[in-house]
Every structure is written in C-alpha cells, then in structure tokens.
Amino acid sequence: MTPDAHIAMFSIAAHGHVRPSLEVIRELVARGHRVTCAIPPALADTVAATGAEVKLWHSTLPGPDDDPSAWGTTLLDNVEPFLDDAIQALPQLRAAYAGDEPDLVLYDIAAYPARVLAHRWGVPAVCLSPCHVAWDGYEEEVAAPLWAEPKKTERGKAYYARFTRWLTDNGITQHPDPFAGRPDRALVLIPRALQPHADRVDERVYSFVGTCQGEGTGHEDWQRPAGAQKVVLVSLGSTFTDRPAFYRACAEAFGGLPGWHLVLQIGKHVDPAELGELPADVEVHSWVPQQAILRRADLFVTHAGAGGSQEGLATATPMIAVPQAADQFGNADMLQSLGVARRIDTAEATPEALRAAALALVDDPDVARRLKKLRAGTLQEGGTRRAADLIEAELPALRPASSAAGA
C-alpha cells in the first residue's frame, strides 16, 4: 500500500450516484490515502462525512431537490444536460486540481470530465458504476435500437458533433459512445445477480463487488415499534417522489392490516397533509435511515432503483417493485425473475393489489430461501473492502510494469 497516494473521486449531485460509493471512499481514507472528492454543494456535507476533502464545483444539472420534470421526456432531453454540464465543469475542475493532480481517478458513470482529466494527467481511471453495465452485444441489442431515430435528427447529429468536438479538443479520439459507456476499468457496486446478461460481461474490465457497506452505512438506528408483527417500508428513492396518490394507496393497503406497521418515506415534494388522516400505525417522513429500517422490516415497497434493489437483497427483504423511470423497470423485472419480488406498475398499484402481493410474499418460505441465498452471494462478492483492494491495485506504484506502460 502507498499511504500517501492521492485518489480523486468525481461525481454529480444525485443521491443515487453518490451514496453507493461513500463507504468505499471512507475505507480508502481509513487506509491512509488522501482522498479528494469533486462534488457540487448540494451533497458536499454527505461526502465530507467520509473524511474525504471536498473540492466544490457548480453544476448545471437539476439538483436532488428539483422537480424530476426538469429532466424532460425524450432520450436527448436526458443526455444533453450531462454533456452541457461536463463542458462547463471541466474548466472548474482543472482549476480546482491545478498543482494538486491525483495518482488515480475514481469516477461515477455520469462524471464525464473525470475521464478527460485522467487522460490529460496520464493517470489510471477507475469507474465506480452504481448500476448495471454493458455486456457483450449491448450496443447491438439495446443502444442501436434506442438511438436509431434520435441519431437521424438534426438535434441528434448536433449532439454527437458537439460531444466529438469536445473530446477531440481534449486529445481524445474515442467515439462518444464507448467514451461514455465503455470504461477501461470499472467496479460494479451492485450484486452480480442484478446484472442483465451477467455471463456476457467482460470480467477483465468489470469487477462486481456487490453492496458496499461499512461502519458509516446505516449507523443511524431505527427501532421496531412494540407490538408490530410486520413492518413495511415504502420508499420511491430521492427523485420521483411526487406520488401522493400512491402513498395514499399504500396507507390504505397496509394501515388497516392488524399487526402491521407502515413507514412511509415521501420525499420533499409531497406535503404530509395531502395524505389525509392516517391510522396510528403509519409513520410519515421526508427521509428515513433506509438500511436501518430494512434490517428490521418484513417488506420493502421500492421504486427498484439500483440502490434500493441491492439494499433489499443485502437485508434479505421481500420487495414489491413499483418502477418509476430509467433502469428501474429492468431492475423490477430482474427482482421478479429472481423470485423475491412482485412488480406492480404505478397505474396498477391499488390498495388491493399491494395488499395481495404483500401477503403472498412475506409468508412464502421459498421467497425467504431465495433471499437468504442471494444475500450470501452478495456478501461473497467482497463489498467495501474488496472494492478498496481493487482500487489500490490500480495505483501506479502497485501496478505491474507492463500494465502501467500500457495505461
């Protein structure tokens, strides 16, 4: 180990992109490395709690408390903001690290400037992916059909031309698609069980380390209420939370079940008053210590984001998956195919449907058996400590000469 190594982590201000890597950062700091984290102010305090040094930069992306509609509705609506943000962020980040260049770069999949900076500095870069990664054949099976129409439009052509020009101006000849989607080295911060076509993922590039936990994760406590025979947690994550009708359906589904206790996390976009009068066995919060509750819960109603999905597996909690956007639909299907969840789309999430799914899941011994097996498999992937070991192995001082020469 090289205790004086400087490792720089780059991410965006989104809970789902920041939280999965927090324990890895904390572990690297504990091992004696100097870790800096480039992050917008909205999540600076969260990152600083790991012991890392924060380097602030200002982002143009919608923040964690903004209305999700700010992301638009089309594919180009979704991807253009990341390129716009990367272009304006790069000068800020270059200035922040002037004279303080790291030995190794860690970066979230959405942090495009990080890979550019690693290239400019001539240091290794490791992607920390909080969600599933590309498999052999991904481009033909998923990306090509998805982009077929947008690439024909003037707007789509302009997007690719601008992306290519930005890369070229920074000495990178790679096409934007592999630049954004094909890292040279990556750690996948989800269990392999959640990865589509896991048998076709290149293990020379991608290492699955599973859920990364540690002393800093879930240190907040939550006590199961006296007399609660079953506890259900409902959470749609941090972004797509403006769903008062859905929360009311959950309250009706579980609030009236004898012996059940419901914990509702509703985010910052819903006023608790919108939910009306609730039974005494329903508690409502804008934010909860999710993992602490899941350790004691009997059911998890989740949007099936990558973070929530893996926390459900890590705590062996049966799930009702109610996907809201992006990869959540695929995650919901994956959880259902593993036999540990039921997918119910928002429009079909009636009190009756939610209650029926819950009662079927929580008392099914086969579901419990599958969850126990998946949890054991997740633990075997190594988590936080293995992730830190693999990162240290990429430090220039520890890499074999042949590997370092080809970096």
N, C-alpha and C positions, 0 to 999 in steps of 0.2 A: 504494500500500500504506500501511496505517496501522500502523507497527511497535509502537505502544503499545496495540493492541487487546487486550482480554481475551476470550478464547474459552474457553468451559466445555464440557467433554465429560462425558457421563453414560453409564454402562454398568452391567452386572451382573457378578458374579463367575463368568463362564463363558468358558473359553478361546475357544470358537467365536464369542463375541460381542465379545471384547476384541482378540484378535490381528489380525483383518483391518484394524482402524483404527490400529494402532500406528505404522505408517510415515507415515500422514497426520498424526498428532499430532507425530511427530518433525520432519516437514517444516515444519509451522506454527511450531514452536519455533525451528527453524533460520532461518526468515524474520524472526524478531524479535518474534513475537507472544508475549504472556503466555498460556500455556495451562494451565488447571487441569483436573484430571480427578477426578470424584467416583466412587470405586470402593471396594468392600469390601476389607478387609485381605488376603484370600486372593491377590489379583492386584495388590496395591499396588506391590510391587517391580518387577513386569513393566512396569507403566505408568510408574513413576518413571524407568526406564531410558531413556525417550524424551526426558527433560529437562523434562517437564511437572511442575507442582506437584500433589501428591496431596491431595485432600480426602476423608478417610475417612468412611464411614458403615457402619452394620451392617445386614446383610441377613438376612431370614428364609428366603430361598430355599436349597434344597440346594446345597452348595458343589461345587467341581470335583473334590474327592476323596471325596464322598459316594457311597453306593450309588445307582445310577440308579433303583432301585425306589422311592426316596423321591418320585419324580415321579408315582407312581400309574399307572393304566392307562387311564382314561377321559378324554374331552375336558375335562370340568370339573375332573378331577384335575389336568390340565396347566395350565389357565388361572387357576384360583382362586389359586394361590400368587403369581402375578405381581401380581394386584390386592391381595392381602393385604400383599405386600411394599411395593407402591407407597404404600399408605395409611400404613403405619408409617414409611416412608422420608421422605416429604415433609417432616414437621417437622424431621427431622435435616438435610436438605439446605437448607431455608430458613435454619436457624440457621448452617450452615456458610458460606453465602453472604451472610449479613446484613452490609450495608455493603460488600460486595465483588461486587456484581452484574456479570455479564459484558455485553459488547457483542453477543455472539452465542452461541447454544446449539447444540452438536452432541449428538446422542443416538443410542444404539443403539435398535433397534426395540422392545426389551423394557423400556426405561427410561421407563416412563410418567410418573414425576414430572417429567422434564425438560421435557416439552411443557407441563405445567401451570405450571412455573416460568417458562418463556419467555412464556407468556400473562400471568402476573402481573407480570413485569418489563417487558413490552412490547418485547421484543427478538426478532429473527428466530431461527427454529429450523430446523436442517437435520438430517434423519435420515441416518445412515450405516447402510445396510442391508447386513448380511453375507450375505444370502441373496436368493432371488428375491422379486419384489414383485408387487402386484396389477395385473392387466391389466383393460382394459375388458371387463366381463362376468364378472369373477372372482366377485363376490358371488352372482350367479345360478347360475353353473356349479359353484362349489366351496363357498363359505361357506354358502349356503342349505341344500343337502342335508346338509352336515356338522352344522349346528346345528338341523336340523328337529326332531329328537327331544329333545335337551337343553333347548331353549327351552320345551318343553311341560311339563317337570318343575318341581316346586316349587323344587328346588335351582337349576335354571337361571334361573328367574324371580327368585329371590333374588339371584343373581349379577349379573344385569343391573340390578336395582333398586339394589343397593349401588354398582355402578360409576357409574350415572347420578347417584346422590345425591352421590358423591364429586366428580364433575365439576361438578355444579351448585353445590356448596358452594365451589368454586374459580372460579366465574364462567364456566364453560364450558357452553354449551348444546348442544354437539355430541353425537350419539349415540355410545355406547361403540365401536361397530364402526368407523366411519370415524376416530374418535379414535385407535384402536389400529392401524388398518390403512391409513389414507389420509393420509400426511403432506402438508403444504403444499409442501415441497421435500425432495428426497432424492437422495443419491448412492448408487448401487448398486455395491458393492465386489466384484462378480463379473463375469466376461465376459458380454457380451450373449448369446453362444452358449449359455449355461447357463440363460437365462431362458425359461420356458414362454410361448408366445404373445407373443414379443418385439415383433412387429409391431402388437400391440394395447396396448402400454404407452404411457402419456401422457408424451411427451418434454418437455412443458412443466414437468412435475413431477420426473420421474426422469431422471438422467444416469448412464449406465453408464460407469464409469471403469476397470473391469477389476481385475485383481490389483494391489494396491498394494505395491510393493517399494521397497527403498532400501538405503542402506549398513547400516542396522541389521538388515535382514532376512537371515537366513541367513549372518551374519558368522561363525558357528561353522563349522568346516571338518570334512570327513569325507573320508578317502582310500579310494579303491577298493583292496581288497586285491590284492596281487600274485598273478597267475595267475587272477583272477576274470574269466571270459569274459562272464558275465551276472550282474547284481546285481538282486535283487528286494527291495523294501521292503514289509513288511506292517505296516499301522497301522489301527486302528479308532478313531482320534481320542483324545479325552480322557475320554469319559463311558462309553460302552457297551463297556468293555474286558474285562469279566469273562467271557472266552470261551476257557478253557484247551483245550477240545476242538478248537476252530477253529485255535488256534495249533499244536497237535499235528498237525493235518491239513496245515497249511502246511509244517511241518518235514518231514513225510513226502513231501509233493509236491515240494519243491524241494531238500531237504537231500541227496537221493541223486542229483541230476542232475549229471553230470560237468561241471565248469567253472562251475557256478552257485554264487553266494554269497547267503545269505539273511540279511536284517536284520529281526529281529522286535521291534517295539515293543509291549509287553504291558500298559502302564499300571501302576497301583498296586494293582489288585485281584487280581492273579494272582502267586503265588509261582513263580519260575522252576523250583523243584523239581517243580511239578505237571506240567511238560512232559516229565519223564523225561530219559533220556540223549539228547543231541543230537549230530549229526555235527560235525566241526571247522569245517565251512563254514557254520555257523549261529551268529550272534551275537544275544544277547537283552538288551534294555534296557527299563527302565520308561519312558524318554523319549529321543528322538533329535532331532538337528537335521534335521528332515524335509526342508526345501527343499535343504539342502546335499547330502543323500543323493540326492534326486531328480535333481539336476543331473548325477549320475553313474550313475543307475540305468537299468535296461533295462525294468523292470516295476514297477508300483505296485499292490498289493492294498490297497484302501481301502474304508472304510465309505460313501464317497460323500457325506460332509458337504460343505457349500459350500466350506469352506476347502481340504480335500483335493482336491476335484474341480478347483478352479481352479488349484491348485499343480501338479496333474498336467498340465493344459493349458499352464500357463506354462512348464513344463520339457519339454514335448513327450514325456511318458512314457506309454506304453500302460498301460491300467488294467484290473484285474478289480475290479468293484464288488460289494461284499457289504454291502448296506444293513442297518442295524440299527433305525432309528427315524425318525419325523418326515419331513422333506423328503428324506431320503436315498434313499428308494425312487424318488421322482420324478427326483432327480439321476442315479441309476443308469440309469434308462430313457433320460434325455436323453443321457448319455455313450454309451450303446449305440447310440442312434439317430444320433449323430454319427459312428459307425463307428470309435471309438477305444477302446472298452471292451467287455467282456462282463459282463453281470450274472449273478451266481450267488447265490441266496439262501442264508442260513446253513445251512439243513437240507440243501441240495444241495451244500454245499462240501466234497466228499470230496477226498482227495488226487488221485484220478484226474481228477475234473472240473477241479480247479485246475491240474493239470499240463497237461492237454489245452488249456485256454484259454490258458495262458501260452505254450505252444509255438506256438499259432496266431497269437497277437498279435505276439510280439517279432520274428518274421521276415517279417511281412507288409508289403510295400512300400507298399501302399495305406493301411494304418494310419499308417505313418510320414509319408506325404504329407499325409494329413488333419491329423495333429497339427502338422506344420510350418505349414500354412495357418492353423489355429486359433490357434497361438502368435503368428503375425504379426498376426492380427486383434486379439488381446488386447493386444499392445503398442501398437497404433494407438489404443486407447481412452484412452491417456494415463496411466493409473495414478496414482501418488502425486502427481506434480507437477500434473497436471490437476485432481485432487481438491482440492488446496490452492488452486489458482487459482479454482475454482468456489466454494469456501468464502469466500475473500477477496472475491469479487464480491458476496456476500450481506451483508458488513459494512455497517452503516448509513451510514458515511462514503462508501462507494463505490457504493451503490445509487442508481439514478435516482430523482429526487424523486417521480415518480408511483408507482414501485414501493414506496418507503419509506412513502408516505402510505397505501397500501392494505394494508400489512403487518399 
